[in-house]
Amino acid sequence: MDLVRAWGRYGDRALVTALAVMYAVELLRWDDVRLALAIPFGVAACFLLLLRRQLPVVTVLLVLIAVQLVDRAAPGFADEAISFPLVMLVAIYSLGRWATGLQAWLGLGVVIACIAAFVVDDAGDASDVAFAVAFVGTPWGVGVAMRFRRERENHLQAEAELLRSDQEDSARRAVAAERARIARELHDVVSHAISVTVLQARGGRRLVGVDDAAVRRSLDAIEHTNTAALGDMRRLLAVLRETEEATEGALTPQPSLSRLEDLVEQVRSSGLRVDLEVSGEPGTVPPGVDLSAYRIVQEALTNVLKHAGSKARARVQVTYRPHDVDVAISDDGRSPVNGGEVARPGDGHGLINIRERVAVVGGTVRAGPGPDGGFVVRAHLPYSVDPGSTG
């Protein structure tokens, strides 16, 4: 790698210097030569090659002029010397390698003119034509092939870099989305557990010294609720850490509608009366829809606990159909109206989370006052998303 970098930095200078030394040595050994003219022109022809990358057409033309002047100062030198064809080969190769755009077309004209000049100078027989084409056309063609190859490599490298950048952006977006999902999960778990715990603690405090059995039931409910919440939090934090334990089956089961009865029992143990109605055959519910439906019910019941009071009554309805599932959570508490829009005091992220979860699976949600008071949340969750649907 160091040699490659060194050649890229000093290679042209070393090549040009070596050619200039060779050119000068051969001229010094030439018999019929005017050194005062030949050596400066010969060395100039070599050092002009330093411009071959920036000005390939100009470089070739100037080199041709310089070597012609050398040939006049040292007659016959071009036919016998080794340095002359080497300089020409480098110059013509550089014409194909570095000339692009308009310069490339001008370079093709220069190549054709050089071949024609060779043929005219040597009487134009078939062998001279073949030699001219080989001597001029071959290095130029190799240069063009190298240019095309490098351009293709650069193009592929740019595409690979763009693809890598897109992949990194996609990965960053995926991480952000996953963290947002986990944040919603943690909010749901913690909010539900705290709500149940607070209500149980309040009820248990009133019954201390009055009904020890009821106090024990409250403490049992607090323990059960927080144990389940702790298990969910450990599962979610394991996802964040991406530890090996998270993939070895040590995690608690993923919340789903099949565990809805357990959730309802937790809420009932807080003093809130909850009716659960399930209709239709569950069939195979997609995992994302299953989890979202569970969390919607959990979030809605948590809101009932917070805002409707323990004297309220809630009703959870789950309706399975072949291609979708509907969930409805209603209560008979009161829902004040703020600024013309139905709102529950201190909603926080509750309804926002519900709407986000419904949007993720391409469903629809309605939340507002019930016909007989209270508050109703209805969510329709399709198993597959219609591309034309706006959600």
Disulfide bonds with the S-S distance in Angstrom:
none
